[in-house]
Amino acid sequence: MLVARWHEGEIITVDRLKETVRLASGLDARNRLSEEAQQRALDCLRRFGQRLRNLPPGSVRALGTNTLRKARGARGFLEAAKDALGHPVEIIGGREEARLIYLGVAHTLADDGGRRLVIDIGGGSTEFIIGERFEPRLAESLQMGCVTFSRLHFPDGRITAARFRQAELHAQLELQPIVAAYRGLGWEQALGSSGTLLALDRMLHEGGTEKTPGISLGGLETLRARMIDAGHVDRLNLPGLSEDRRPVIAGGLAVIVGAFRGLAIECLMTSEGAMREGVVHDLFGRFHHEDVRARTIQNLRKRFAVDARHAERVATEAKRLFEPVAEVWQLGETDAHLLTWSAELHEIGLALSHSRYHKHGEYILTHADLPGFSRQEQAELALLVRAHRRRLQPKLFEPLPKVRRRRLIRLALLLRLAVLLHRSRSDEPVPVQEVRVERREITLGFGPGWLSEHPLTITDLEQEAGQLDSLGFTLRFG
């Protein structure tokens, strides 16, 4: 956990806590999270929650990575985690994790450093990023981590040359699909972040294997030989190796040796910055600089040739409808952003086909890599685009927890009305003079005589009233 504050353009660290939970070790063969692992995590979150509980909503980001991406039936755990911490826990995709790691590393470096390769070995995955300054150029998350490799290749704790050889070959096979692209782009400096690589760096230098800064393949091979001589993780009494890191260090070493060989790395320096620092910089960026999510939306609009003029037209209308109902419907700034972005992207599916384009849009937004978005945010954005036209099906919202379901339904209603009012795609302003909600009743008041001059809008509103009725809402207009 990292607590920081913004002061005159600089991020100041206020508090830092770390506990080893090792959530990945709790996944079984069916990717179900054990009760014991969940309890360890919840106990940790309760302790952290004491420090964070009184911070305002939106100022805390708690992120789940590879283990929670893989875990089946994690919804109950996430609800319990929210109660324990006092703030929601978001699950992010592998490439978003890689982006945040790179951002954290880049912000802790004193100079530009040219093009960089950053490697971060986690419990269940390893991220590989090439970037320049603060922008990633290539980012991948591969399914190999210190916990999963230790469980797979050293399950009983025995360490042998044959097991190491198998684990290193496994790592090289995982790397094979990205090797050509990464070597082709190249880098001037290779950097490693997070616990495993920092631990290996300490072991190499405190043990006297490396005499100069950085990690070399020769040093890693010497360390491997010492582990094989020890023969078992319980006998790894190596300088710089902590007790909590010992059970998983062999798997982590195999991953980085495979990476050195697969990518032909000569020397790897380590960085104190990693994902936590990246999350802090990204969060402060939302408040003070640029929200990367807004840039993602703009890039999607360009990539899929969305009609920018109409997207802005609908987004502006959605904002106008949102403002007078936000307090009554208990909608906040996060909801306003989500509504605006869904309005800007509601026609993204037209790039594939006009037929069922709302479903095509949902598919694109569900499966695309969206920098800055958590998986929950991405799913909500996709759902709103799906629900913006045609039959409004209650079953679309039924899988959601009650609070999220209520929010998303209300946002969907506002989006549908914004789209409906601009069906003519005209720049002529729509004179909505009153927007009022009372629980499940929505009232729209138009300028005198406007509706009588727009019979198609009357028909659309009458049909929409029928759609809203299926969700228990009443639409009145005049």
C-alpha positions in Angstrom: 0.0 0.0 0.0 1.3 3.4 -0.9 -0.3 6.7 0.4 0.8 9.9 -1.3 -0.2 13.6 -1.6 0.2 16.1 -4.4 2.3 19.2 -3.5 3.2 21.9 -6.0 3.5 19.5 -9.0 5.3 16.8 -7.0 4.1 13.6 -5.5 5.1 13.2 -1.8 5.0 9.7 -0.2 3.2 9.9 3.1 2.9 6.2 4.1 4.0 2.8 2.8 3.0 -0.7 4.0 3.7 -4.1 2.6 2.5 -7.6 3.5 3.0 -10.8 1.7 -0.3 -12.5 1.0 0.7 -14.7 -2.0 -2.8 -15.0 -3.3 -1.7 -17.0 -6.4 -0.7 -20.0 -4.1 -4.4 -20.3 -3.2 -5.6 -21.1 -6.8 -6.5 -24.8 -7.3 -6.4 -26.7 -10.6 -9.9 -25.3 -11.4 -8.8 -21.8 -10.7 -10.9 -21.5 -7.5 -9.4 -19.5 -4.7 -9.0 -21.3 -1.4 -10.7 -20.1 1.7 -7.3 -19.8 3.4 -5.9 -17.6 0.7 -9.0 -15.4 0.8 -8.8 -15.0 4.5 -5.1 -14.0 4.4 -6.0 -11.3 1.8 -9.0 -10.1 3.8 -7.1 -9.9 7.0 -4.4 -7.8 5.2 -7.1 -5.5 3.7 -8.7 -4.9 7.1 -5.4 -3.7 8.4 -4.8 -1.5 5.4 -8.5 -0.4 5.7 -7.8 1.1 9.1 -5.4 3.6 7.3 -7.6 4.2 4.3 -11.2 4.0 5.4 -11.7 7.7 6.0 -10.2 8.8 2.7 -12.8 10.1 0.3 -14.3 7.9 -2.5 -12.3 8.2 -5.7 -9.0 8.9 -3.9 -8.1 5.3 -3.4 -7.5 2.7 -6.1 -7.1 -1.0 -5.0 -6.2 -3.2 -7.9 -6.3 -7.0 -8.5 -4.0 -8.5 -11.1 -3.3 -12.0 -12.5 -4.7 -14.2 -9.8 -8.0 -12.4 -9.6 -8.1 -12.3 -13.4 -7.9 -16.1 -13.4 -10.0 -16.8 -10.3 -13.4 -18.3 -10.9 -16.3 -17.1 -8.8 -14.4 -14.1 -7.4 -17.4 -11.9 -7.0 -18.1 -12.9 -3.4 -14.4 -12.3 -2.5 -14.5 -8.8 -4.2 -17.5 -7.8 -2.2 -15.8 -9.0 1.0 -12.6 -7.2 0.0 -14.6 -4.0 -0.5 -16.1 -4.3 3.0 -12.7 -5.0 4.6 -10.8 -2.2 2.8 -13.6 0.4 2.8 -13.0 1.0 -1.0 -13.8 -1.1 -4.1 -11.2 -3.5 -5.5 -10.9 -3.3 -9.3 -9.5 -6.1 -11.5 -7.2 -4.8 -14.3 -6.1 -6.6 -17.5 -2.6 -7.8 -18.2 -1.6 -5.0 -20.6 -3.1 -2.4 -18.2 -1.0 -3.9 -15.4 2.1 -3.6 -17.7 1.3 0.0 -18.5 1.1 0.9 -14.9 4.3 -0.9 -14.0 6.1 1.0 -16.8 4.7 4.3 -15.6 5.9 3.6 -12.1 9.4 2.6 -13.2 9.7 5.6 -15.6 8.7 8.1 -12.9 11.4 6.9 -10.5 14.3 7.3 -13.0 16.3 10.5 -12.9 16.9 10.8 -16.6 15.2 10.1 -19.9 17.3 7.0 -20.5 16.1 6.5 -24.1 14.1 3.3 -25.0 13.7 0.9 -22.1 12.8 -2.7 -21.5 11.0 -3.2 -18.2 10.4 -6.7 -16.7 8.3 -7.3 -13.7 7.9 -10.8 -12.2 4.7 -11.2 -10.2 3.2 -14.2 -8.5 1.2 -15.5 -11.5 2.4 -13.4 -14.4 5.4 -11.5 -15.8 5.0 -8.2 -17.6 7.3 -7.1 -20.4 7.2 -3.5 -21.6 9.3 -1.5 -24.0 8.7 2.3 -23.8 10.2 5.7 -24.1 9.8 8.4 -21.4 6.4 7.8 -20.0 4.8 6.0 -22.9 4.8 2.2 -23.5 5.4 1.1 -27.1 5.0 -2.7 -26.5 3.4 -4.3 -23.5 2.6 -7.9 -22.8 1.6 -10.0 -19.7 2.7 -13.6 -19.9 1.4 -16.5 -17.8 4.6 -17.2 -15.8 5.3 -16.0 -12.3 7.4 -16.9 -9.3 4.5 -18.6 -7.4 3.1 -20.5 -10.4 6.5 -21.7 -11.6 7.6 -22.7 -8.1 4.4 -24.8 -7.7 4.7 -26.3 -11.2 8.4 -27.1 -11.4 9.4 -27.3 -7.8 6.2 -28.6 -6.1 7.8 -30.5 -3.2 10.6 -27.9 -2.7 13.3 -30.1 -4.3 15.7 -28.2 -6.5 17.6 -30.1 -9.2 19.4 -29.2 -12.5 16.7 -31.1 -14.5 13.9 -29.1 -12.9 15.6 -25.8 -13.5 16.2 -26.8 -17.1 12.6 -27.6 -17.6 11.4 -24.4 -15.9 13.7 -22.2 -18.0 12.6 -23.9 -21.3 9.0 -23.3 -20.2 9.8 -19.6 -19.8 11.4 -19.4 -23.2 8.4 -21.1 -24.8 6.1 -18.5 -23.1 8.3 -15.8 -24.5 8.6 -17.1 -28.0 5.5 -15.3 -29.5 6.9 -11.8 -28.5 10.6 -12.3 -29.0 10.7 -11.1 -32.7 8.7 -7.9 -32.0 10.7 -7.0 -28.9 14.1 -7.6 -30.4 13.0 -5.8 -33.5 12.1 -2.7 -31.6 15.1 -2.9 -29.3 16.1 -1.0 -26.2 19.0 0.9 -24.7 18.4 -0.1 -21.1 16.8 -3.1 -19.4 15.2 -2.7 -16.0 13.6 -5.0 -13.5 11.0 -4.1 -10.9 9.1 -5.6 -7.9 10.0 -8.1 -5.2 11.5 -11.1 -7.1 14.0 -9.1 -9.1 14.9 -6.8 -6.2 15.5 -10.0 -4.1 17.7 -11.5 -6.8 19.7 -8.3 -7.0 20.3 -8.3 -3.3 21.3 -11.9 -3.3 23.8 -11.4 -6.1 25.5 -8.4 -4.5 25.3 -9.3 -0.8 26.6 -12.8 -1.7 29.5 -11.2 -3.7 28.6 -12.8 -7.0 28.1 -9.4 -8.8 30.8 -6.8 -8.2 29.2 -4.0 -10.3 25.6 -2.6 -10.4 23.1 -4.7 -12.2 22.2 -8.4 -12.9 24.0 -10.5 -15.5 23.2 -13.9 -16.9 26.5 -15.2 -15.5 25.5 -14.1 -12.0 22.1 -15.7 -12.3 23.7 -19.0 -13.4 26.0 -18.9 -10.4 23.0 -18.3 -8.1 21.2 -21.2 -9.8 24.2 -23.5 -9.1 24.1 -22.6 -5.5 20.4 -23.4 -5.3 21.0 -26.8 -6.9 23.8 -27.5 -4.4 21.4 -26.6 -1.6 18.9 -29.2 -3.1 15.7 -27.9 -1.3 14.1 -24.6 -0.7 14.2 -25.2 3.1 18.0 -25.2 2.8 18.4 -21.9 0.8 20.3 -19.9 3.4 21.6 -17.4 0.9 22.6 -13.8 1.7 19.9 -11.3 0.9 17.1 -13.9 0.7 14.2 -13.2 3.1 12.2 -15.9 4.8 8.9 -15.0 3.0 10.6 -15.0 -0.5 12.4 -18.4 0.0 9.5 -20.7 -1.1 9.1 -19.0 -4.5 12.6 -17.7 -5.4 13.5 -20.8 -7.5 10.5 -20.2 -9.8 11.3 -16.5 -10.1 15.0 -17.3 -11.0 13.9 -19.7 -13.7 11.6 -17.1 -15.2 14.3 -14.4 -15.4 17.0 -16.8 -16.8 14.5 -17.8 -19.5 13.9 -14.1 -20.2 17.6 -13.3 -20.4 18.2 -16.1 -22.9 15.0 -15.5 -24.9 15.5 -11.8 -25.3 19.3 -11.8 -25.3 19.5 -9.4 -22.3 23.1 -8.5 -21.3 22.5 -6.6 -18.1 19.4 -5.8 -16.0 19.3 -2.9 -13.6 16.6 -2.8 -10.9 14.2 -0.1 -10.1 12.4 0.7 -6.8 9.4 2.0 -8.8 6.7 -0.5 -9.9 3.0 -0.8 -10.2 2.1 0.9 -6.9 4.0 4.0 -8.0 2.5 3.8 -11.4 -1.1 3.7 -10.0 -0.4 6.8 -7.9 1.0 8.8 -10.9 -2.0 7.6 -13.0 -4.5 8.6 -10.3 -2.9 12.1 -9.8 -2.9 12.4 -13.6 -6.7 12.1 -13.6 -6.9 15.0 -11.2 -4.2 17.3 -12.4 -3.0 16.5 -15.9 -4.6 14.1 -18.3 -7.0 11.2 -17.7 -5.5 8.5 -19.9 -9.0 7.0 -20.2 -10.2 10.1 -22.1 -7.3 9.7 -24.5 -8.2 6.0 -24.9 -11.8 7.0 -25.9 -10.4 9.5 -28.5 -8.1 6.9 -29.9 -11.0 4.4 -30.2 -13.1 7.0 -32.0 -10.4 7.5 -34.6 -9.5 3.9 -34.9 -13.1 2.8 -35.7 -14.0 5.9 -37.7 -16.8 7.0 -35.3 -18.7 10.0 -36.6 -17.1 12.6 -34.3 -19.7 15.3 -34.8 -22.6 13.1 -34.0 -20.7 11.5 -31.0 -20.2 15.0 -29.6 -23.8 15.9 -30.2 -25.1 12.9 -28.2 -22.5 13.3 -25.5 -23.5 16.9 -25.0 -27.1 15.9 -24.7 -26.3 13.1 -22.3 -24.5 15.6 -20.0 -27.5 18.0 -20.2 -29.8 15.2 -19.1 -27.5 14.0 -16.4 -27.0 17.2 -14.5 -30.6 17.8 -13.2 -31.1 14.1 -12.2 -27.7 13.3 -10.7 -28.5 14.2 -7.1 -31.9 12.5 -7.0 -30.5 9.3 -8.6 -27.4 9.4 -6.5 -25.0 9.6 -9.5 -21.5 11.0 -9.2 -18.6 12.3 -11.2 -17.5 8.7 -12.1 -21.0 8.1 -13.5 -20.9 11.3 -15.5 -17.6 10.2 -17.2 -19.0 6.8 -18.0 -22.1 8.2 -19.5 -20.1 10.7 -21.6 -17.7 8.0 -22.9 -20.5 5.6 -23.8 -22.2 8.4 -25.7 -19.0 9.1 -27.6 -18.6 5.4 -28.5 -22.3 4.4 -28.9 -21.8 3.9 -32.7 -18.4 2.2 -32.6 -20.0 -1.0 -33.8 -20.9 0.6 -37.2 -17.3 -0.1 -38.2 -18.3 -3.8 -38.5 -21.9 -3.6 -39.7 -25.1 -1.5 -39.3 -27.0 -4.6 -38.5 -26.9 -5.2 -34.7 -24.2 -2.6 -34.4 -24.9 -2.1 -30.7 -23.9 -5.7 -30.1 -20.8 -5.3 -32.3 -19.9 -2.3 -30.1 -20.4 -4.3 -27.0 -18.0 -7.0 -28.3 -15.3 -4.5 -29.3 -15.4 -2.7 -25.9 -15.4 -6.0 -24.0 -12.4 -7.5 -25.7 -10.2 -4.5 -26.7 -7.3 -3.3 -24.6 -8.4 0.0 -23.1 -5.5 1.8 -21.3 -6.6 3.3 -18.0 -9.7 1.2 -17.6 -10.3 -1.5 -15.1 -12.2 -4.6 -16.2 -15.3 -3.5 -14.3 -15.2 0.0 -16.0 -14.7 -1.7 -19.4 -17.6 -4.1 -18.8 -19.9 -1.2 -17.7 -18.9 0.8 -20.8 -19.6 -2.2 -23.1 -23.0 -2.8 -21.4 -24.1 0.8 -21.9 -23.2 0.7 -25.6 -25.1 -2.6 -25.9 -28.2 -1.1 -24.2 -28.4 2.2 -26.0 -30.9 1.1 -28.7 -33.5 -1.5 -29.6 -35.2 -3.7 -27.0 -34.1 -2.9 -23.4 -33.7 -6.3 -21.8 -33.8 -6.5 -18.0 -31.6 -9.7 -18.3 -28.7 -7.6 -19.4 -28.5 -6.1 -16.0 -29.5 -9.0 -13.8 -26.0 -10.5 -13.2 -24.8 -7.2 -11.6 -24.8 -6.6 -7.9 -27.8 -4.5 -6.8 -26.1 -1.2 -6.4 -24.2 -1.4 -9.8 -27.4 -2.7 -11.5 -29.3 0.4 -10.3 -26.6 2.8 -11.5 -26.2 1.2 -14.9 -29.9 1.1 -15.6 -30.2 4.8 -14.8 -27.2 5.7 -17.0 -28.6 3.5 -19.8 -31.9 5.3 -19.7 -30.2 8.7 -20.0 -28.0 7.5 -22.9 -31.0 6.1 -24.8 -32.8 9.4 -24.5 -29.8 11.3 -25.6 -29.5 9.1 -28.7 -33.2 9.2 -29.4 -33.4 13.0 -29.3 -30.7 13.3 -31.9 -31.9 10.6 -34.3 -32.1 13.3 -37.1 -28.3 13.9 -36.7 -29.0 17.6 -37.1 -27.2 20.4 -35.4 -30.5 22.0 -34.6 -30.7 22.2 -30.8 -33.4 20.2 -29.0 -35.3 22.5 -26.7 -35.5 20.3 -23.6 -36.5 22.8 -21.0 -37.3 20.4 -18.1 -35.8 17.2 -16.9 -37.2 15.8 -13.7 -37.1 12.4 -12.0 -39.0 11.1 -9.0 -37.9 7.6 -8.1 -38.9 5.6 -11.2 -40.7 8.4 -13.2 -38.9 10.5 -15.8 -40.5 13.7 -17.1 -39.2 15.6 -20.2 -40.6 19.1 -21.0 -40.0 20.6 -24.4 -40.3 24.1 -25.8 -43.8 25.3 -26.9 -44.9 23.6 -30.2 -41.6 21.8 -30.7 -43.0 18.3 -30.4 -45.9 19.0 -32.7 -43.3 19.9 -35.4 -41.4 16.7 -34.8 -43.8 13.8 -35.1 -41.0 11.2 -35.5 -39.7 12.2 -32.1 -43.1 11.8 -30.6 -43.3 8.2 -32.0 -39.8 7.4 -30.7 -40.6 8.7 -27.2 -43.9 6.7 -27.1 -42.0 3.5 -28.1 -39.2 4.3 -25.6 -41.9 4.7 -22.9 -42.8 1.1 -23.6 -39.2 0.0 -23.4 -38.7 1.7 -20.0 -41.8 0.1 -18.7 -40.1 -3.3 -18.9 -37.6 -2.0 -16.2 -40.3 -0.5 -14.1 -39.8 3.1 -15.2 -42.4 5.6 -16.5 -41.5 8.2 -19.2 -43.7 11.3 -19.5 -43.1 14.1 -22.0 -44.9 17.1 -23.3 
